Structures are given as C-alpha cells and as structure tokens.
C-alpha cells in the first residue's frame, strides 16, 4: 500500500520564503550601492525629499447607492482640484457591490412565494497628484450630496 504524504505547505513556510526574498533583494541593493560619502549622502537626502513631495497624493474613495449623487460629487471634486492646478486621475469606477435579500411574502404560509430585494453600492476612486495647501482647503470646503460617503487618505 502507498503512503500518503502528510506534509503540507503551511503559511509559515510561505512567510519564510517571502521574508527570504525580501532579504536577498535588500542584500543585492546594498551590493549595487556605491561607497558612501558625505556628498552622496546629502544628494540622496535631497532627492528623497524631492521624491516625497512629488509622490504625495490624495486618494479619495466615494461610495453611494445613487449614481446621480455620485456623479455630481465627482464633478465637484474634479472642478475644485483643477481650479488649484493639481493633477487629477479619475474618477475610476470600481466594482459595484450587490447585496441581495430574500424575504418571504407571507409570514406563516406559502414558503415558495418569495421576494428578492437588492442594494447596489457604487464605488469611485479619484487620485489628486501633487496637491497644494490650496487644493486641500478647496476639497475641505466642498459641499457634497448627502447620499455620498467620502474617504480621504493622504
């Protein structure tokens, strides 16, 4: 009779491989780096600060049951961001989530007779690249429709 293998790949082993891969990439990056001097360290710090300023962005996620409210909120956000000369990407439509509820039509009899109700949650994503203080102030001062949920990440 054949024996089955009892060993399985566990999450711990997968995590070890990920950590090892991260570790080897760090080692190869260190080997490729030139010798450190004060001038190169200052230049790297200056480029890192410039990259941090350029890479800063505001990510806005919108959620709503109504597409009309969502569209008007997107238009207001885009208008405010473009007025302050910030680059905008979006609105990107994300997948719509559907929640379906099955309800008996009659409380005591006729179990075969049912109704289905659904709620659709529409999602949009807007990225504002290189925002200024004026951009943030303009976005905070916006009055959006009441049916739109807004999440802002800096």
N, C-alpha and C positions, 0 to 999 in steps of 0.2 A: 504494500500500500504506500502511496505517496504521502509525504508530509507536506503540509501547507506551510508557507512562510508566515510566521507570526509577527515579524517586524513590519511596521508601517511607518511611512514618513510622517513625523509629528511636526506640529507648529514650531517646536523648539529648534528642530533641525533646520527648518526653513529660515527661522530668525537668525540662526548662526550663519547661514550662507549669506544672508543679506548683510549682516554685520561684517563678515569677512570681505565681501565685495566692496563695501564702503571703505574698509580699512585699506585694501590694496589700492583703491583709487586715490586715497589720500597719500599713500606712500609714493605712488607714481607721480603725483602732482608735486610732492616735495623734491623728488629726484630731478624733475624737469626744471625746478625753480633755480634761478641764478643765485650766486652768493649774495648775502645781504650786506648792504652798505647803508649809511645814513641817507644818502641821496635817493637811492631806490626806495627806501622805506618811506620817505617823505612823499615821493612821487606816487607811490602806491596808495598812501593815505589820501592824497588829494584826488586821485582818480576814483577811489572808493566813495568819497564824499560826493563827488560829481555824479557817480552812478546811482547813489542812493537818492539824490534829488531827482534825477531823470527817471528812475524806476518807480518813483512814488506814484500811486494811482488810487483812485477811489472806486470801489466796486459797489454798485447799487443793485440790490435784488428786489424786484417787485412781485407781489402776489395779489391776485384778485379773483373773484368769482365772475366779474363782469369784464368783458373785453373792451367795452366802450370807456369805462373808467380807467382801465389800464392804459389805453392808447392816449387818453388826454394827459395822464400823469407822465408818460414817456415824452410826449411833446413838450410839456412844461420843463422837464429836466433837461432835455436837449437844448431847448431855447436858452435856458439860464446858463448852461455850460458854454455854449457857443458865443454868448454875449461877452463872456470874460476871456475869450480866445483860448480855451482849453480844448485839447483834442478829445474827441468822444468816439467810442466804438460801441455800437449797439443801436437800438435795443435788439438783443439776441433772444429769440423765442426758445425757451426751454420746454421740455416735455410737459404736457398737461396731465395733471393727476386727476383720475376719476374715482370717486367713492360711490359705490352703488349700495343702496339699502333695499332689502326685500322685506315687504310688510304684508301681513295677512289682511285681506279686505274685510273680513268678518272676524270678530273676536272669538267666537265659540265654534262655528261650523264652517264648512267649505274651505278646507285647508288647501285644496287645489287652486283656489282663486287667490292670486297674489298680485301685488303691485310693486313695481320697481321704481325707486327714486334715485337720482344721482346728483352729486355736486361735482362740478369741474373747477379745479383750481389752476388758473393760468399763471405762468411764471415768465418773467422777462429779466434780462441781465444787461446792465449798462456799465461800461468802464469809462471813467474820466481820467485821462492820462495827463500828467504834468499839471495838476491843479495848483492854483494860486490861492492866496487868502481871500481874494475877491470871489473866486469860484465857490469856495466853501461857504462864505457868507450868503451868496446868492442861492445856493442849494438849501441852506437852512431857513431862508426866508420864504421859500415856496409854500403855497397852499395847495395841497394835492386833494383829490376827491376822497371822500370818507371811506369808500369801499376798497382802498388800496393799502396793503401792508408794505412798508418800506424797511429794508435792512441795509445799513451803510457800513462798509468795512474800509478802514483807511490802510 
